[in-house]
Amino acid sequence: MDRWFRTVLLGAFFFPALVESLVRHYNFSVVLKNTTKLCATKPLLTVNGQFPGPTLYAREDDTVTVRVTNHVTHNVTVHWHGVRQLRTGWADGPAYITQCPIQTGQNYIYNFTLTGQRGTLLWHAHISWLRASIHGAIVILPKRGIPYPFPTPDKEKIIILAEWWKVDVEAVVNQAAQSGFPPNVSDAHTINGHPGPVPGCSSQGGYTLHVESGKTYLLRIINAALNDELFFKIAGHNLTIVEVDASYTKPFQTDVIFISPGQTTNALLTANQGIGKYLIAVSPFMDAPIGLDNKTNYATLRYKGTPANPPTILTSVPPLNATPLTDAFLDSLRSLNSEKYPAKVPLSIDHSLFFTFAVGVNPCATCVNGSQLVAAINNVSFVLPTMALLQAHYYNIPGVFTDDFPGNPPITFNYTGTPPSNIQTTNGTRLYRVAYNSAIQIVLQGTAIIAPENHPTHLHGFNFFVVGKGRGNFDPEKDPQKFNLVDPVERNTVSVPTAGWTAIRFKADNPGVWFLHCHLEVHTTWGLKMAFLVDNGKGPNESLLPLPNDLPKC
């Protein structure tokens, strides 16, 4: 079924000499668009007719307003992934969590301030699988006069990694729902909208990264894929990691980047090799693949002055299950933790939570074999309501949700060993309620039930610190002794390892309803999601702002 996004920049950039924070105005319209980059059987859903969509540029502490108009036949929303949305949960974007979707012919103005944030983030649709093509970059520059805490690059390049299906992704979702089985994997990965080699498709040519000898480039790399964690590698070149998820890191060098859906990574690339053409490889990582997706996309880095039709300097692609490589990369990430950019890790905890992630099987009368795959946190498969949870909370509307989400799994078992005999889940719209400014610790435990694979997990409304991770079952006595409470990496999306665990901490200093979910769209669809309800604090500065007049209705 057809939909369409379009984004237009309104010419409202003001530059008064004495004003630092500005209001950046954008207009998003939704359209179907044919693209010459892809061998598509149908037009793509795009923003401003572009795939990927336009980049939203702003500075730290700027206010951004985006009018989204829906010109297509399906509901849409837009999520500003990683934007803190301090007291502005109405602008967060997940359908039926903070807003009802924007219906055909309607529009909604997202209004938020980038308080204390700078770096690379992304925006994407947050309803069904529409983010497959409805996505783009957010570049938040430092305040004027504030330098990067690393050598200033000569140029900056945005690189967006994604997936592409030859058919409408909504048809893929619907077919999977009717069968009860996993959906078909994508036909190709894309780099800035360009696919790699696709059987039966006459490609228009891959992406080329143009560089000049001796210059340094800041690569703003975004994984907008629906279901694939990815490796990114450039033949003959090392990369210096300086930021992830819009948080500065201690710099370190690597020849390969590991990046999960929803994550961003900023890396410095110095063009210090000989004139020529070098292969860029983007390949998937999957410890225990279900529906094997081993497609690799190739692009090229080309030096200025390279003659026509030169041989390409090649690079090896990491194995599909290169777990030691992913561990080494993730273990190297540390917060900058400088005087200007301190790591404010909560040291005392008000809520210590233990969440198990699992895939189960539930009865399904309408499915082909009478059952369907589902996913759950603490054995609860989250059910989206028919109205926005934030609105129900704001108006105290009963019957929409309960605030009794379990802080621990209802049944204790060997999470990474033999699965229990009963792998059916419960269903419910259950939230976990906390007081304003509570300190939260969550141990995210992966399990070996059906799909022992990584779960890139995104928390809306907050950044968190990744204080620990490990393989096997979390040990509440021994493992906390090894937590890094000094300079853990700060993120908004973290990869929970296969049959292992990750521990995160954050301060609940943002009132509202905030989604926590696996950023593999297949698992989110199956119910691997929940939400936190953070109560107002004291006074208006610690309270949710009133709902906008143009908030969409369900």
C-alpha angles and dihedrals in degrees: 000000000000130000137162141202128189129178125201126182112228113219095244103121108135122196109186108171094233099041119089105174115059139184113244114202123202133173120211120193121179118231143156112245136185113225129202091208094071136050091231128174090200135029115267127242102249143168112240088349090292131125110224095026125243121292117251109221124196142137132247110286094014118138115233127201120187123183109206116197120189113216096167137081099255133067118262141187134178125221122200096217112218097005105132094222092204105207089339100098088144087074098049095094113212108140115251091001103075100356145011110251124267107258128216112294093011132107139203132196115226109206122185143141124232093226112189094341131125133161138053124331134150140231124215143160113276105201126086110323097318093121087077087092104002101084142100145163131283114206114191110188122203118260114281111281094020111113128210112265088240134054111303109252122229092228140000128226129192116217117186119190119200146147132254135202124199088225135047107290090220088063088052091053094046093048091051092048091052094047099040090225130111115283123255115276119245122276095228146354118241134213111204088338097312118118126212122236109324120188112245093010126109101221121216091218131279131270119285123205107206117207139170124225115264096015126118122223130198106219112204100201120191129184105212094162118132101222112000134091107208145206119219120198138166119204114248096000135102122212127215112217112218104158143017127189091356093304122114118241137196102270118252134167126241138160093216134041124210113205131172128208109286094020127115129202128191115205134177114230119192115201094223102138131092122287108277149085120296129193120244112201128197113185135165128254119213125160095193108012120207108189094012114242108184099152115140124202121209130205131165138239109213126192120220108258095032109146121240118281098005122174112267117242105229135215134198120253118230115249115265091248098040094148096158088056093052091046092050092051095047093044089055093059114103132162115254088237094188128152090264095040106033124180102238098196115178106245098186120049130215097181121031107190132184116201122186118204115209145158115224142170124248131183114266119186093192097046124100097249098027095256139071138204114252135174131217148182111223087351093300116122103204116236117206112229125228093246132042114280092216091055092047089051093046093052096034091238109178126223098031098096143347126228096221102099106155115253090205134031113274092229125037116218141143096292096194098034134060110346119238117262093246112058097166115125134214122242127224151128097243125159131195110231124211136171120252114278094014116154110236130197119187125186106203107205120196116209138206094235108132096309114044096183140125119284114206100207124202126198116200122217098019146060114225137196119241099222099172149352138183148159125266125012120345112251108213092199103045107024099060088058088067096048116129105231095163109062110355116161115267116223146150095216125040133182113236104210125241109277088348141090144251126200122209135180131198142158114246093223096141119079119219141058114310127191123227114189147145109267092217096102093213091060094044089053089051092054106267094145143089138171139233121223110209113192123222117269127215118315132348096300090063096041135089113262118246115274116267120256092237096050106143119253125226 
